[in-house]
Amino acid sequence: MRLEDPSTRRKTVSADSGDWWAHAACRGADLAVFFSPDDERGHARDRREAQARRICQRCPVLAQCRDHALAVGEPYGVWGGMTEGDRRTHRRRFRRGERRPLESLRTRTVADVPRMRRSALALP
């Protein structure tokens, strides 16, 4: 019988547990990818957001991150693959009573994100 080493076992995390962020794909990444400088506009912003979404797409705790951002009303940055604008749109729909489930960002490509310019997909 083979015993599993408990230190190598992946712990189940939830948005409520508070430690989901320890497993995030963005942990240790440059925060400038996820948060916009004051003077950033247009194509530069689109490229940065596309880069952040690519990191989020492979994240094992994407749903927990997104749920956290929506629950606490994060006003800035890309959280769980959602930009500030995505979260505003989600809140408006929710207030109107729309209960459409969020589409999984794991099955949606960056090119499919609404209002995302194709030029944003080109790496700098």
Secondary structure, DSSP 8 states (H G I E B T S, - for coil): -----TTTS-----TTTS-GGGG-TTTTS-GGGTS--TT--HHHHHHHHHHHHHHHHT-TTHHHHHHHHHHHT--SS-BTTB-HHHHHHHHHHHHTT-------TTTS-GGGSTT--GGGGS--
